[in-house]
């Protein structure tokens, strides 16, 4: 379903996202790893993409965003965000996303044993858009360790992580070119969400790079 018209808050540029030297990625090796429980871990690298607001503006305009609908009890409702999925071999909407996927594959290939091959995009227009607690455990990641790498563009929104079944929640504020990689058993032993916000917040796009057979 094609996305309906809806105005979103204008993106407030980040003072730390200086594009005067061009739009470019930093070394993935600078990411800091946090070891979680049950064989899960996350790597976080703030400001991985410098000048990321330029890419954000491009993606808002060129991606054919869609609204998904899902059954919720006895009715069908709109998913509270816009989405687009690019499968294996599908051309990505901007060459910078190819560069990002290549850089991530190059860095993690030895540990992961394969490359990132797909890209899922989510557009959170304002604080009313969100994604509920879940793990990307459809397909191979239900039984195998994998990685999901997320590039965040636009305004910062909190990504929350918690162990499945309950436990202490970790919080990461991600936006303006930040990178988070969830690895090991994270997709089946932990879950993550982007909660709704009652406070004014600007728009954000997340780009999720995944391996073959992981959704």
Steps between C-alpha positions, in 0.01 A plus 500: 500500500640839404561730795230763554589866514599607849706792614790434734706736710795659322837348579713717728861469378751371751779736604732197502409372152731728300484434126754769409763229435259283304267212582712206611516198729751457780681176583261231625787375717438796734171347616485415871369154590276430797463133595145414608371172645429165333758546225368835375696822442466845343754725328426875510673773299361855535533718192620224270367693196607864489259725310222247552222761488563531125431129455192529721352773278573295189333186633190687612452614140610203288389190693152376399381472859213267580252459781457143624181373662481222757219318677470603864249280678172553312606787273766601247711804588777703339852424620619823671793575266575496127712221357688376195693177454782441251570131449815331378627646170242782511655842422510721808355854482834677553862395435590590859292205618705271275814650655364443851408138428840434341686655796301296750549178304872562472540563873280217631555236231754296698286494814167466320608258229293674231400842367206729565274469196164669571386839628176583679408867548261641760384864507390624842328828414445623856455375856177319410694258278662203674581131492399263779727259687626231263802308372593460134453126537312408186709254302851379586542732798239300691760227550833651386720787616500792257545877484266787424670835435291817532600839363291779656431822311316812607390586852613280786247252640563249778547136406433279803640150553395247763539125558209287382291409799588814690802671646683830507446722195791663315438828319680641197415841352563459126488757221708721268722225359533276807560126453389209717570135419314228690690171484536152638173363634350849540203450265372189677604561863437876519239731354502866400254782433461866407236629744246768428575845639260759635773762476562685172762319296619529144494237225740205486588235243659170598676281244532136608759290319448124533646175371337243273185345644461738795196728544 
